[in-house]
Amino acid sequence: MSTMAGPPAAAEPRRPLEMLWTLPTAGDARTLGGAGQRAPEFGYMKRIAQALDVLGYHGVLLPTGVRCDDAWTTASALATHTTALRYLIALRPADVTPGVAARQAACLDRLSDGRLMLNVVAGGNPKDLAGDGIFLSHDARYEHAAEFLHIWRRLMGGETVRYQGRYLHVDGGRLLFPPVQAPHPLLYLGGASDPARQIAAEQCDVYLMLGEPPAAVAQTIADLRRRSAALGRRLRFGIRLHLIVRNTDAEAWAAAEALIADVPDALVAYVQDMLRRDSDSEGQRRMSALLKGGRDKLEVSPNLWAGIGMVRGNAGTALVGSPETVAERLEEYRALGIDTVIASGYPHLEEAHEVAERLFPVIGLP
């Protein structure tokens, strides 16, 4: 019997990089110390969305939480003022029933001519969740989300659903008016814990990571690829990063330092203590772990700067440098399997222009 191996499997062609921006629905500022504050009023949100539409961004993330204006309402209004921009909106299973969520998603997908994307958010600050009447533990939230998505996906696919689970019971659920995108808009999910990773592998399309160094990102991608392959599925991967791009590396680092120049040490200590005390997020724990050396050791990987994480939760790192430098760092992530970047910068309107005008030509985006 021949033992000769067959030809190697053809490598999967790499997708073009998709660049999304972030809408500051909790407010905006020129520095992390609060200088140049801008309220999240609709006129400003519209200016940003229309700029992104013209500049060629693939889409925009609308954050969720008690400190943010409602993402669904905002996206519904903005969709009528843009033509190509896609809207990545939080789908929070604990907030709504699968049937109602299916009708909302299908309606907005039709209203936007198929420009809806959904970010499944089962996590959150337990104190904020309690204020919304949600008292499930960390793992229970993901168990509930798994049942929710199982029902939601079947509804969006046109099934009449009967389901009895631990958390949810549906008898004869159906969706009369389908979405534009079949079987449903893309499902994104971020979360570093084991339950979050498993739901992504089983039911979602794109797994989102926070901006950790490439070695950590490579380990996470390898884990998610193993999980999804065992289920006969293939995931895409995205990363959440701030970008600080200037003509030269020196100018970019000066802009980064200016962001935190007026942030007092007392505020940093307060925010970090609050995050340790109140958050049960594994992703937040990993972000906080990058802040080990004080202000003089914030470059945690070449051109990856953790200064933003000193005073804000969740996404706390930025790529800093010239267009060529940032392009090199993005290419390192892309070689690992990242094809989606959800970016942001302070203030969001001006920095969206900086990134598009300086970086896009270098990374081959129109």
PyMOL commands that set and color helices and strands:
alter all, ss='L'
color gray80, all
select helices_A, chain A and resi 42-55+71-79+93-95+98-111+126-131+138-156+194-203+214-230+249-260+265-278+282-289+295-297+307-310+323-336+348-358+360-363
alter helices_A, ss='H'
color red, helices_A
select strands_A, chain A and resi 18-22+59-62+86-91+116-120+161-164+169-173+187-190+206-210+236-245+299-301+304-305+318-321+338-344
alter strands_A, ss='S'
color yellow, strands_A
deselect
rebuild
show_as cartoon
